[in-house]
Amino acid sequence: MPRILIVEDEDIIRSAVRKLLQHAGYDVTDARSVEEAEAHDPDQFDLIISDLRLPGAAGTEMITRAPNTPVLIMTSYASLRSAVDSMKLGAVEYIAKPFDHDEMLAAVENILARQPASQTERGNGETSSTETSDPSQILFGQCAPMQKVFTLIRKVAPTETTVLIQGESGTGKELAARALHLLSPRASKPLISVNCAAIPESLIESELFGHEKGAFTGAVSARTGLIEAADGGSLFLDEIGELPAEAQARLLRVLQESEIRKVGSTQSRKVDVRMIAATHRNLKAMTHTGEFREDLYYRLNVMQIRIPPLRERQDDILGLARRFLRRQSDRMGKPNLQLSPESMRVLERHRWPGNVRELENAIERATILCDGDVITPALLDLDSDGGDEHIPRTLVEGDNEPATREVDAASDLSLEDYFQHFVLENQDRMSETELAQKLGISRKSLWERRQRLGIPRRKPGG
């Protein structure tokens, strides 16, 4: 059983992380400071999880005081740049607060999977390399589309090729990126994950490339960027379609010349980074509208891996559900939980617009609510949304001819891309009520999606 040491001065956070890891089957010890952690002989642990800011010595001190143990740094978003600096000092990974349980467990599992067998499996004779010897150990999939994905990952992971991962939200694009990194020669180096949509546009260049002191208002000291922090390892750019135009131009320079220049600096420096990008949007269509640079698209699209939506993985639905159920039942102390036959049929019939993430959430919800040992369809609660967020039947079953033609024309688009395409194509000849009916949603949902996607309503006579 792997041993983990938590170093965190906030009682609530320390207790929550300890309980989470204990429920996941780890042997956990905790401390409030670096000095208290030293009393536990930190070099005897398989992993140290430390807050960055602690009373007394900083959390990064654990890197030097336990040189043979990997250190995962926890940090708030406000000090994210300091976390990048900790990666340069030798931390294996960082995780930003607030984090969800699955994010923490995934980070722990991936770090331990990279360690030698003597560290992660003390005395049981198993080798940790089996955990990362194949993408099927990181991603689940027995259907033909997922087997194709695994074959592509096996072939491209050992290379230095730039990879573009495409797929709808919730399909597991970040897990595919982790598989590519862990199966590559760079596995012992950091994998830096960046959600391009989550960083404010005004900060994206500073976050990616770093900045010099005085480069802009508030730049009181020089900072290392995320690309530089990934030097020697891999950089995963999620939702790359949200990257602003100026940052796209600078990223193209990184791909072409393998060098970066900090904001406010006149000097460039070489970096050795393997680039992995992901998006749920149609980047090729975005190049036609000028939203995405065509030259950057072709630089990124050397090798493309498409993660299929869950509705195309019918043979995997029950396997994934059982996998999530085992994880949740172990975590919540309900080891005898099982799905009723009716629940299995409901899971197989559902269209899963939220993909694997929606399935995992449904199982977690049902596990919490279940008072006995059998999960019923009512506990899954899959039909309570009123249908607005589900794929309209006309878009997937060809119930009417116009909708079928539209789907054929946009078969390679995500649902949001299809929505935008359909509205822009038809809003001049259809009322809002007609558009909503064709899309199978309410007028309110149509208005909300217009606002989210930035599609203005065409005024009469405009």
C-alpha positions as CSV (number, residue, x, y, z in Angstrom):
1,M,0.0,0.0,0.0
2,P,1.6,3.4,-1.1
3,R,2.3,5.8,1.8
4,I,1.5,9.4,1.4
5,L,2.5,12.4,3.6
6,I,0.2,15.5,3.6
7,V,1.8,18.8,4.7
8,E,-1.0,21.4,5.1
9,D,-1.6,24.0,7.8
10,E,-5.4,24.4,7.2
11,D,-7.2,21.8,9.3
12,I,-10.2,21.5,7.0
13,I,-8.2,21.0,3.8
14,R,-5.7,18.6,5.5
15,S,-8.6,16.5,6.9
16,A,-10.5,16.4,3.6
17,V,-7.4,15.3,1.6
18,R,-6.5,12.7,4.2
19,K,-10.0,11.1,4.2
20,L,-10.1,11.2,0.4
21,L,-6.8,9.3,0.1
22,Q,-7.6,6.9,2.9
23,H,-10.9,6.0,1.2
24,A,-8.9,5.4,-2.0
25,G,-6.8,2.8,-0.2
26,Y,-3.6,4.8,0.6
27,D,-1.7,4.8,3.9
28,V,-1.8,8.5,4.9
29,T,0.1,10.6,7.5
30,D,-0.3,14.3,7.9
31,A,1.6,17.3,9.3
32,R,1.0,21.0,9.7
33,S,4.4,22.3,8.7
34,V,7.7,21.3,7.2
35,E,9.3,21.0,10.6
36,E,6.5,18.7,11.8
37,A,6.8,16.6,8.6
38,E,10.5,16.0,9.2
39,A,9.6,14.1,12.4
40,H,7.8,11.5,10.2
41,D,11.0,10.7,8.1
42,P,9.6,12.0,4.8
43,D,12.1,10.0,2.7
44,Q,10.2,6.8,3.7
45,F,7.0,7.9,1.9
46,D,6.0,7.2,-1.7
47,L,4.6,10.7,-2.2
48,I,4.5,14.0,-0.4
49,I,1.5,16.4,-1.0
50,S,2.4,19.8,0.4
51,D,0.8,23.2,0.4
52,L,3.0,25.9,-1.1
53,R,2.5,28.5,1.7
54,L,3.1,27.1,5.2
55,P,4.0,28.6,8.5
56,G,7.8,28.6,8.8
57,A,9.5,27.0,5.8
58,A,7.7,27.0,2.4
59,G,6.3,23.8,1.1
60,T,9.0,23.6,-1.6
61,E,11.5,22.9,1.2
62,M,10.1,19.3,1.2
63,I,11.8,18.9,-2.3
64,T,15.2,19.3,-0.8
65,R,14.5,17.6,2.6
66,A,13.1,14.5,1.0
67,P,15.1,14.3,-2.3
68,N,14.1,10.6,-3.0
69,T,10.3,11.3,-2.7
70,P,8.2,13.0,-5.3
71,V,6.4,16.2,-4.1
72,L,3.0,17.4,-5.4
73,I,2.5,21.1,-4.6
74,M,-1.0,22.5,-3.8
75,T,-1.5,26.1,-4.5
76,S,-4.3,28.7,-4.9
77,Y,-4.9,30.3,-8.3
78,A,-3.5,33.6,-6.9
79,S,-0.1,32.0,-6.4
80,L,-0.2,29.8,-9.6
81,R,3.0,31.4,-10.9
82,S,4.8,30.5,-7.7
83,A,3.7,27.0,-8.3
84,V,5.4,27.1,-11.7
85,D,8.6,28.2,-10.0
86,S,8.3,25.2,-7.7
87,M,8.2,22.9,-10.7
88,K,11.6,24.4,-11.6
89,L,12.8,23.5,-8.1
90,G,11.9,19.8,-8.6
91,A,8.2,19.4,-7.7
92,V,6.8,16.6,-10.0
93,E,3.4,18.3,-10.4
94,Y,1.2,21.0,-8.9
95,I,-2.6,21.2,-8.4
96,A,-4.5,24.4,-8.0
97,K,-7.1,25.0,-5.3
98,P,-9.9,24.5,-5.3
99,F,-9.6,21.1,-6.8
100,D,-12.2,18.3,-7.1
101,H,-11.7,14.8,-5.7
102,D,-11.2,13.1,-9.0
103,E,-8.5,15.7,-10.0
104,M,-6.5,15.0,-6.9
105,L,-6.9,11.2,-7.2
106,A,-5.9,11.3,-10.8
107,A,-2.8,13.3,-10.0
108,V,-1.8,11.0,-7.2
109,E,-2.3,7.9,-9.4
110,N,-0.3,9.3,-12.2
111,I,2.7,10.3,-10.0
112,L,2.8,7.0,-8.2
113,A,2.6,5.1,-11.6
114,R,5.8,6.8,-12.7
115,Q,7.8,5.7,-9.6
116,P,9.9,2.5,-9.4
117,A,8.2,-0.6,-8.1
118,S,10.3,-0.5,-4.9
119,Q,8.6,2.8,-4.0
120,T,5.0,2.3,-5.1
121,E,4.5,-1.4,-4.3
122,R,6.5,-2.2,-1.2
123,G,6.8,-6.0,-0.7
124,N,4.1,-7.3,-3.0
125,G,6.3,-8.1,-6.0
126,E,4.2,-6.1,-8.5
127,T,5.8,-3.6,-10.9
128,S,4.2,-0.2,-11.3
129,S,5.2,0.0,-14.9
130,T,2.3,-2.2,-15.7
131,E,0.0,0.7,-14.8
132,T,1.4,2.8,-17.7
133,S,2.6,0.2,-20.1
134,D,-0.6,0.6,-22.2
135,P,-3.2,3.4,-22.7
136,S,-6.0,1.0,-21.7
137,Q,-4.6,1.2,-18.2
138,I,-5.3,5.0,-18.2
139,L,-8.4,5.1,-20.4
140,F,-11.2,2.6,-20.5
141,G,-12.5,1.3,-23.8
142,Q,-13.3,-2.1,-25.3
143,C,-15.3,-0.9,-28.3
144,A,-13.7,-0.6,-31.8
145,P,-13.5,3.2,-31.8
146,M,-11.5,3.3,-28.5
147,Q,-9.3,0.4,-29.6
148,K,-8.4,2.6,-32.6
149,V,-7.6,5.5,-30.2
150,F,-5.3,3.1,-28.2
151,T,-3.5,2.0,-31.3
152,L,-2.8,5.7,-32.3
153,I,-1.6,6.5,-28.8
154,R,0.8,3.5,-28.7
155,K,2.3,4.6,-32.1
156,V,2.6,8.3,-31.5
157,A,3.5,8.4,-27.7
158,P,7.2,7.4,-28.1
159,T,7.8,10.1,-30.8
160,E,8.2,13.9,-30.4
161,T,5.3,14.6,-32.8
162,T,2.8,17.3,-31.9
163,V,-0.6,15.9,-31.3
164,L,-4.1,17.4,-31.6
165,I,-6.8,15.7,-29.6
166,Q,-10.4,16.4,-30.7
167,G,-13.6,15.4,-29.0
168,E,-16.7,16.7,-27.3
169,S,-16.5,18.0,-23.7
170,G,-16.4,15.2,-21.2
171,T,-15.0,12.5,-23.5
172,G,-11.6,12.2,-21.7
173,K,-9.2,14.4,-23.8
174,E,-7.0,15.2,-20.8
175,L,-6.7,11.5,-20.0
176,A,-5.6,10.8,-23.5
177,A,-2.9,13.6,-23.1
178,R,-1.7,12.0,-19.9
179,A,-1.5,8.6,-21.6
180,L,0.6,10.2,-24.4
181,H,2.9,11.7,-21.8
182,L,3.3,8.7,-19.5
183,L,4.0,6.4,-22.4
184,S,6.7,8.7,-23.8
185,P,10.4,9.0,-23.0
186,R,9.4,12.3,-21.2
187,A,7.4,10.5,-18.5
188,S,9.8,11.3,-15.7
189,K,9.5,15.0,-16.6
190,P,6.5,17.3,-15.8
191,L,3.3,17.3,-17.7
192,I,1.9,20.9,-17.5
193,S,-1.8,21.2,-18.2
194,V,-3.3,24.5,-19.2
195,N,-7.0,25.3,-19.8
196,C,-6.8,28.1,-22.3
197,A,-10.4,29.0,-21.7
198,A,-10.0,29.4,-17.9
199,I,-7.2,32.0,-17.9
200,P,-8.3,35.7,-18.5
201,E,-7.3,36.9,-22.0
202,S,-5.2,39.7,-20.4
203,L,-3.1,37.2,-18.5
204,I,-2.8,34.3,-21.0
205,E,0.6,35.5,-22.6
206,S,2.1,36.1,-19.2
207,E,1.0,32.7,-17.9
208,L,2.3,30.8,-20.9
209,F,5.5,32.7,-21.7
210,G,6.3,34.4,-18.4
211,H,7.2,38.1,-18.0
212,E,10.0,40.3,-16.9
213,K,9.9,42.7,-13.9
214,G,8.1,45.9,-14.9
215,A,6.7,44.4,-18.2
216,F,3.2,45.7,-17.2
217,T,1.4,47.2,-14.3
218,G,1.6,44.8,-11.4
219,A,4.7,42.9,-12.7
220,V,6.7,43.5,-9.5
221,S,9.1,40.6,-10.2
222,A,10.1,38.3,-13.1
223,R,8.0,35.1,-13.5
224,T,8.6,31.8,-15.2
225,G,5.9,30.9,-17.8
226,L,4.1,27.5,-18.0
227,I,5.9,26.6,-21.3
228,E,9.3,27.1,-19.6
229,A,8.1,25.1,-16.6
230,A,7.4,22.2,-19.0
231,D,10.9,22.3,-20.4
232,G,12.0,18.7,-20.9
233,G,8.5,17.4,-20.5
234,S,5.1,17.9,-22.2
235,L,2.7,20.8,-22.4
236,F,-1.0,20.1,-22.7
237,L,-3.1,23.0,-24.0
238,D,-6.7,22.2,-23.4
239,E,-9.4,24.2,-25.3
240,I,-6.8,25.7,-27.6
241,G,-9.5,27.1,-29.8
242,E,-10.1,29.8,-27.1
243,L,-6.5,31.1,-27.4
244,P,-6.4,34.8,-28.4
245,A,-4.9,35.8,-31.7
246,E,-1.7,37.4,-30.3
247,A,-1.0,34.3,-28.1
248,Q,-1.6,32.1,-31.2
249,A,1.2,34.0,-33.0
250,R,3.6,33.6,-30.1
251,L,2.7,29.9,-29.8
252,L,3.5,29.4,-33.5
253,R,7.0,30.7,-32.8
254,V,7.4,28.0,-30.1
255,L,6.4,25.3,-32.5
256,Q,8.6,26.6,-35.3
257,E,11.7,27.6,-33.5
258,S,11.4,25.8,-30.1
259,E,12.1,29.1,-28.3
260,I,10.1,31.6,-26.1
261,R,10.4,35.2,-25.3
262,K,9.0,36.5,-22.0
263,V,6.6,39.4,-22.0
264,G,8.8,42.6,-21.8
265,S,12.0,40.8,-22.7
266,T,14.2,41.3,-25.8
267,Q,16.0,37.9,-25.3
268,S,14.7,34.5,-26.4
269,R,15.6,31.2,-25.0
270,K,15.4,27.7,-26.3
271,V,12.9,25.2,-24.7
272,D,12.5,21.5,-25.3
273,V,8.7,20.8,-25.0
274,R,6.4,18.2,-26.5
275,M,3.2,19.9,-27.4
276,I,-0.2,18.3,-27.0
277,A,-3.4,20.3,-27.8
278,A,-7.1,19.6,-27.4
279,T,-10.3,21.2,-28.5
280,H,-14.0,20.4,-28.8
281,R,-14.3,22.9,-31.6
282,N,-13.7,22.5,-35.3
283,L,-10.4,24.3,-35.8
284,K,-10.4,23.9,-39.5
285,A,-13.7,25.7,-39.8
286,M,-12.4,28.4,-37.5
287,T,-9.5,29.0,-39.9
288,H,-12.0,29.9,-42.6
289,T,-13.6,32.5,-40.4
290,G,-10.3,33.9,-39.2
291,E,-10.8,32.9,-35.6
292,F,-7.8,30.6,-35.6
293,R,-4.5,30.9,-37.5
294,E,-4.3,28.5,-40.4
295,D,-0.5,28.1,-40.1
296,L,-0.9,27.3,-36.4
297,Y,-3.6,24.8,-37.2
298,Y,-1.4,22.9,-39.6
299,R,1.5,23.0,-37.1
300,L,-0.7,21.5,-34.4
301,N,-2.5,19.0,-36.6
302,V,0.5,16.7,-37.4
303,M,-1.2,13.8,-35.7
304,Q,-4.8,13.9,-34.9
305,I,-6.6,11.7,-32.3
306,R,-10.4,11.9,-32.1
307,I,-11.9,10.7,-28.9
308,P,-15.4,9.4,-29.8
309,P,-18.5,10.6,-27.8
310,L,-20.1,8.1,-25.5
311,R,-23.1,7.7,-27.8
312,E,-20.7,6.1,-30.3
313,R,-19.3,3.7,-27.6
314,Q,-22.4,1.7,-26.8
315,D,-20.4,-1.4,-25.8
316,D,-18.5,0.6,-23.2
317,I,-21.4,2.2,-21.3
318,L,-22.0,-0.5,-18.8
319,G,-18.3,-1.3,-18.4
320,L,-17.6,2.4,-17.6
321,A,-20.6,2.5,-15.2
322,R,-19.4,-0.6,-13.3
323,R,-15.9,0.9,-13.1
324,F,-17.2,4.2,-11.7
325,L,-19.5,2.3,-9.3
326,R,-16.6,0.3,-7.9
327,R,-14.7,3.5,-7.3
328,Q,-17.5,5.4,-5.7
329,S,-18.7,2.5,-3.6
330,D,-15.2,2.0,-2.2
331,R,-14.9,5.7,-1.5
332,M,-18.2,5.9,0.3
333,G,-18.0,2.6,2.2
334,K,-20.8,0.9,0.3
335,P,-19.0,-2.2,-1.1
336,N,-22.2,-4.2,-2.1
337,L,-23.7,-1.7,-4.5
338,Q,-24.9,-2.9,-7.9
339,L,-27.0,-1.7,-10.8
340,S,-30.5,-3.1,-11.3
341,P,-31.4,-4.5,-14.7
342,E,-33.7,-1.6,-15.3
343,S,-30.9,0.8,-14.5
344,M,-28.6,-0.9,-17.0
345,R,-31.3,-0.5,-19.7
346,V,-31.7,3.2,-18.9
347,L,-27.9,3.7,-19.1
348,E,-27.8,2.1,-22.5
349,R,-30.7,4.1,-23.9
350,H,-29.6,7.5,-22.7
351,R,-27.9,9.7,-25.3
352,W,-25.2,11.1,-23.0
353,P,-24.7,14.7,-24.2
354,G,-22.3,15.2,-21.4
355,N,-20.4,12.0,-22.4
356,V,-18.2,10.1,-19.8
357,R,-18.2,13.0,-17.3
358,E,-22.1,12.9,-17.3
359,L,-22.0,9.1,-16.7
360,E,-19.5,9.5,-13.8
361,N,-21.6,12.2,-12.2
362,A,-24.8,10.1,-12.5
363,I,-23.1,7.1,-10.8
364,E,-21.7,9.3,-8.0
365,R,-25.1,10.9,-7.5
366,A,-26.9,7.5,-7.4
367,T,-24.2,6.1,-4.9
368,I,-24.8,9.0,-2.5
369,L,-28.6,8.7,-2.7
370,C,-28.8,4.9,-2.5
371,D,-30.0,3.5,0.9
372,G,-29.8,-0.2,0.0
373,D,-27.6,-2.3,-2.3
374,V,-29.3,-1.8,-5.6
375,I,-29.2,1.4,-7.7
376,T,-32.6,2.0,-9.4
377,P,-33.3,4.2,-12.5
378,A,-34.9,6.9,-10.2
379,L,-31.5,7.3,-8.4
380,L,-29.7,7.9,-11.7
381,D,-32.0,10.8,-12.3
382,L,-31.1,11.1,-16.0
383,D,-34.4,12.5,-17.3
384,S,-34.8,15.4,-14.8
385,D,-33.3,18.1,-16.9
386,G,-36.4,18.4,-19.1
387,G,-34.4,17.4,-22.2
388,D,-33.0,20.8,-23.2
389,E,-29.4,19.7,-22.7
390,H,-29.9,16.3,-24.5
391,I,-29.2,15.8,-28.2
392,P,-32.4,16.5,-30.1
393,R,-33.8,13.3,-31.5
394,T,-34.1,14.9,-35.0
395,L,-30.3,15.5,-34.9
396,V,-29.3,11.9,-34.3
397,E,-32.1,9.7,-35.8
398,G,-32.9,11.6,-39.0
399,D,-36.7,12.0,-38.2
400,N,-37.0,14.8,-40.8
401,E,-35.3,15.4,-44.0
402,P,-34.0,19.0,-43.4
403,A,-32.4,18.1,-40.1
404,T,-30.8,15.0,-41.7
405,R,-29.3,17.1,-44.4
406,E,-27.9,19.6,-41.9
407,V,-26.3,16.8,-39.8
408,D,-24.7,15.3,-42.9
409,A,-23.2,18.7,-43.7
410,A,-21.9,19.2,-40.2
411,S,-21.1,15.6,-39.2
412,D,-17.6,16.6,-38.0
413,L,-18.8,19.4,-35.8
414,S,-19.3,19.3,-32.0
415,L,-22.8,20.1,-30.7
416,E,-21.9,23.7,-30.0
417,D,-20.4,24.1,-33.4
418,Y,-23.5,22.5,-34.9
419,F,-25.8,24.8,-32.9
420,Q,-23.9,27.9,-34.1
421,H,-23.9,26.6,-37.7
422,F,-27.6,25.9,-37.7
423,V,-28.6,29.2,-36.1
424,L,-26.5,31.4,-38.4
425,E,-27.7,29.5,-41.5
426,N,-31.4,29.7,-40.6
427,Q,-32.1,32.7,-38.5
428,D,-32.9,34.9,-41.5
429,R,-35.8,32.7,-42.6
430,M,-37.0,31.3,-39.2
431,S,-38.5,32.8,-36.1
432,E,-37.0,32.1,-32.7
433,T,-39.8,29.7,-32.0
434,E,-39.2,27.8,-35.2
435,L,-35.4,27.6,-34.5
436,A,-36.0,26.3,-31.0
437,Q,-38.5,23.7,-32.4
438,K,-36.1,22.5,-35.0
439,L,-33.3,22.2,-32.5
440,G,-35.5,20.4,-30.0
441,I,-35.0,23.0,-27.2
442,S,-37.0,25.7,-25.5
443,R,-36.8,29.4,-26.5
444,K,-35.2,30.2,-23.1
445,S,-32.5,27.6,-23.8
446,L,-32.0,29.0,-27.3
447,W,-31.5,32.5,-25.8
448,E,-29.1,31.3,-23.2
449,R,-27.0,29.5,-25.7
450,R,-26.9,32.5,-28.0
451,Q,-25.5,34.5,-25.0
452,R,-22.9,31.9,-24.2
453,L,-21.7,31.4,-27.7
454,G,-21.9,35.1,-28.6
455,I,-24.4,34.8,-31.4
456,P,-26.5,38.0,-31.6
457,R,-30.2,37.7,-32.4
458,R,-30.8,39.2,-35.9
459,K,-33.2,42.2,-35.7
460,P,-36.1,42.3,-38.1
461,G,-35.2,44.2,-41.2
462,G,-31.5,44.3,-40.1
